[in-house]
Amino acid sequence: MLASGLLIQGAAALWTGLEGAAARRDVAALGGDVRVRGRRIEAIGRLKPEPGETVLDASGCVLMPGWVNTHHHLFQSLLKGVPAGIDLELVPWLSAVPVAYRQHFDHEAVLRTAARVGLVELLLSGCTTVADHQYHHYPDMPFDASAAVFDEAAALGVRMVMARGGQTQARAIDVNPPPQCKPETLEQFMAGVERDAQRFHDSAPDAMRRVVSAPTTPTWSVPPEHLVPIARQARSLGLRLHSHLSETQDYVRYCREVHGCSPVDFVERHEWLGPDVWFAHMVHLSDEEIARVAASGTGVAHCPQSNCRLGSGIAPVVAMRAAGVPVSLAVDGAASNEAADMLSEAHLAWLLHRAVGGAQAMGVADVVAMGTRAGAQVLGLEAVGSLQVGQQADIVVWSPDDVAHAGLHDIALAPVVSGRCRARYVLVAGVVRVQEGRVPGLDMAALQLEAAAAVAHMQAAACTAGNRRGGG
């Protein structure tokens, strides 16, 4: 449904995505109707339909900007709940699940299915922008993984930030990696980044497609001497930088033992701090590291569910935000987060930091700001992430209409405090992409069958391999 003339009318509450007093609009006093023209928000207030304008009924609903997910691994959407890794911590889990199963992503169809599953799950949770850390690249790969993911995002109308990952050395932490984990050379990695940038990157503040240079980890996936060339190439191309950092104590211990410094020291030495850089996790940071990250303008993708699932710890998000670190919200891969949607992530973020920091440590407005405007800023999408006149019309109309919300005194709190909500509408760039909790034109049953077939194939292969090892 094109929204060249569209009015969202009758909302009961409206979150702007901004911080402080501007976080929530006083709908009773100021009105909460939103007019969309083309891709942008034209007006907010008490508005009457204009001739020919499509009206979307938001009676009793909560309006907010679309969630901005700043770190994901879409290919992992077919690796939920793998028994071999369900109770492992990060390093052994990497070998048991994403490393071991990458051999099954050796053809385009299965990657597309995984990406589609992940994007649909996110879209239904109100997520309109996704940063996919796509590190499934290896020499002589028989298909174009970047093009496949961009195609799937375009088909669903989702904003896609492709963090082009990979490795330029074999990781010592990986056990029995398959051929699909073979590292690229530095030249191959950099050529892949440049090729993707030339084909897909749009530097506009409202871009639907972005490319980022994103080796999997600066400590394990590339030799130290490769980090500066990678950073300088990205900046010469106008690209941002992204990776994982300080996710577990193993990151910290490895840097201390091998490089004689902390992970933040290490990346700073190699030109990997700055306002054009953001790292996923950042769970284990000292106060001094937090201050340096803040001073540099480096961003963070906070992944609370994955950090809990792998037993990695709780990131010092309250301290980081107080210091001025740009902290965003992210899902991480579905292989380490079986509830790979932004509503679940927001709910846990709200609870987790109150548990460790007290009831005042994390408010609903803080979570909304992290998950929307802060995320867009981390990605450099300045025209995205807030409900303001002139901004992109990435809007979610939440309908808190089931028994989980019965008795709720302030309906505006529902998307965060209840942990679930049905999206009556989700708009991306002014186009309705979800209507009454469904993606128009998507055969959900067929997608579920595709996913089930791919999982069955992986399970059969794992069983066969196990029989061979056992002599069967």
Summary of the structure (lengths in Angstrom):
residues: 472
radius of gyration: 21.7
end to end distance: 56.0
largest distance: 74.7
contacts: 1716
relative contact order: 0.16
helix: 43%
strand: 19%
